[in-house]
Amino acid sequence: MSDRSGDGNGAGGHAMLNAVIGVVGAVLAAVAGVVATSVLSGRSDQPTSPNAFVGPTTSSRQVGTTPFAGHREFQHFTVQVNELKGPRTDGSGSLIYDLMVRVCVTSAAPDAEDGRTRISWDPWTLVLEDGRKIRPDAGLAGLVGALPRQKYYNTGECGAGAIHFRVGDPAVPVSGVRYANVQGDVATFER
């Protein structure tokens, strides 16, 4: 008497097949989770859709992550802060904060070139509790996951990633994040 599986194992073959399907399903679920986390944290320099609101998630919160987050809409842009990560050391004793942002072009700005609008690190500032303002560190622009230092986008495209800040005094906490672009749009994100 022969079984229909053709492997000579009968029910044992079916059990093994079910186990393999279960493992493949778990691997696919894990990959989907990594992709979703990457998208939700805004870690990509590829243009994305401005219609997809990407907010902070509790699963992305880590020790050392401050609760700065928010979404603002302006005439030509939508600006979103997902979180401020850090501080972490860079090996030389300096402290680095990573501001996770997403900026979308909703219409061409007055200074657009060939219909493409510039998104850059320029509008962003960290405000420390002692009143000092820290500008992004252009020397850190090449780190993996960084928002491009400056890039032109079409209407409907978004730039997302980290903007990196180097802070010298670890005893002074960050009190806010400020966005102020050349069009006069200003937003403050606080704890």
C-alpha positions in Angstrom: 0.0 0.0 0.0 1.4 3.3 -1.0 0.8 6.8 0.4 -0.1 9.8 -1.8 2.8 12.0 -0.7 5.3 10.1 -2.8 8.0 10.4 -0.1 7.2 7.1 1.6 6.7 8.8 5.0 2.9 9.1 5.0 1.7 11.2 8.0 5.2 11.9 9.1 5.9 13.7 5.8 2.8 15.8 6.3 3.9 16.7 9.8 7.3 17.8 8.5 5.7 19.8 5.7 3.5 21.6 8.3 6.5 22.3 10.4 8.4 23.8 7.5 5.4 25.9 6.6 5.2 27.2 10.2 8.9 28.2 10.1 8.6 29.9 6.8 5.5 31.8 8.1 7.5 32.9 11.2 10.4 34.1 9.1 8.1 36.1 6.8 6.4 37.7 9.8 9.7 38.7 11.2 10.8 40.2 7.9 7.5 42.1 7.6 8.1 43.5 11.2 11.6 44.7 10.3 10.3 46.4 7.1 7.4 48.0 9.0 9.7 49.2 11.7 12.1 50.7 9.2 9.2 52.5 7.4 7.7 53.7 10.6 10.9 55.1 11.9 11.4 57.0 8.7 14.8 55.5 7.9 15.1 56.0 4.1 16.4 58.6 1.8 14.1 57.4 -0.9 11.1 59.6 -1.7 7.9 58.3 0.0 4.3 59.3 -0.2 3.2 62.4 1.8 -0.2 60.8 2.3 1.1 58.2 4.7 1.3 59.6 8.2 4.2 58.0 10.1 3.9 58.6 13.8 5.9 57.5 16.8 5.4 54.0 18.0 5.8 52.7 21.5 7.9 49.8 20.1 10.5 52.3 18.7 11.0 53.9 22.1 14.3 53.0 23.7 16.3 53.9 26.8 17.8 57.3 26.0 15.1 58.3 23.6 13.3 61.5 24.4 9.6 62.0 23.7 9.9 64.8 21.1 7.3 64.1 18.4 4.8 65.8 16.3 3.4 66.7 12.9 3.0 70.2 11.4 1.5 71.3 8.1 2.7 74.4 6.2 1.9 75.8 2.7 4.6 73.9 0.9 5.6 71.2 3.4 4.5 68.8 6.0 7.1 68.3 8.8 7.1 65.4 11.1 9.4 64.6 14.1 9.2 60.9 15.0 11.6 61.0 17.9 14.9 62.3 19.3 17.3 59.4 20.0 20.3 59.7 22.3 22.6 60.9 23.4 25.2 58.3 22.4 29.0 58.8 22.3 31.0 58.8 19.0 34.1 57.3 20.6 35.9 60.7 21.0 33.7 61.7 24.0 31.3 63.8 22.0 27.6 63.2 22.4 25.4 62.6 19.4 21.6 63.0 19.1 19.7 61.6 16.2 16.5 63.5 15.3 14.3 61.2 13.3 12.2 63.3 10.8 10.1 63.1 7.7 9.5 66.1 5.5 7.1 66.1 2.5 6.7 68.6 -0.3 3.0 69.4 -0.7 3.5 72.1 -3.3 6.5 73.7 -5.1 8.2 76.3 -2.8 9.0 79.8 -4.3 12.7 78.9 -4.6 12.0 75.5 -6.4 14.4 74.6 -9.2 12.7 73.0 -12.2 9.6 72.4 -10.0 11.7 70.5 -7.4 11.8 71.8 -3.9 14.8 71.5 -1.6 14.6 69.6 1.7 17.7 70.0 3.9 19.1 69.9 7.5 19.2 73.7 7.5 15.9 74.5 9.2 16.6 72.2 12.2 18.0 73.2 15.6 18.2 71.5 19.0 17.4 73.8 21.9 19.1 73.0 25.2 17.7 73.8 28.7 20.3 76.5 29.2 19.1 78.3 26.1 21.9 77.2 23.7 21.0 76.3 20.2 22.8 73.4 18.5 22.8 73.2 14.7 23.1 69.8 12.8 26.6 68.5 12.3 27.3 68.3 8.6 30.2 66.0 9.3 27.8 63.3 10.3 25.6 63.5 7.2 27.1 60.3 5.7 25.9 58.0 8.5 23.6 55.2 7.6 19.9 56.2 7.8 20.6 59.9 7.6 18.2 62.3 5.8 20.2 63.6 2.9 21.9 66.8 3.9 20.3 68.5 0.9 18.2 67.0 -1.8 15.5 68.2 -4.3 12.1 66.6 -4.3 9.0 66.8 -6.6 5.6 67.7 -5.2 4.2 64.6 -3.5 7.6 63.2 -2.5 9.1 63.0 1.0 12.5 62.7 2.6 12.9 60.8 5.8 15.8 59.8 8.1 18.0 61.0 10.9 19.5 64.5 11.3 22.6 64.3 13.6 23.6 66.8 16.2 26.9 66.9 18.2 26.4 68.2 21.8 29.4 68.9 24.0 28.0 69.2 27.5 26.2 66.0 28.7 24.9 67.7 31.8 22.5 70.0 29.8 19.4 68.2 28.5 17.6 69.0 25.3 14.4 71.0 25.9 13.1 71.3 22.4 13.5 70.9 18.7 13.0 73.9 16.4 12.2 73.9 12.7 12.4 77.3 10.8 12.7 77.3 7.0 13.4 80.2 4.6 9.7 80.5 3.7 9.1 81.6 7.3 7.5 78.4 8.5 8.3 77.8 12.2 7.5 74.9 14.5 8.7 73.9 17.9 8.5 70.3 19.3 8.9 70.0 23.0 8.6 67.3 25.7 
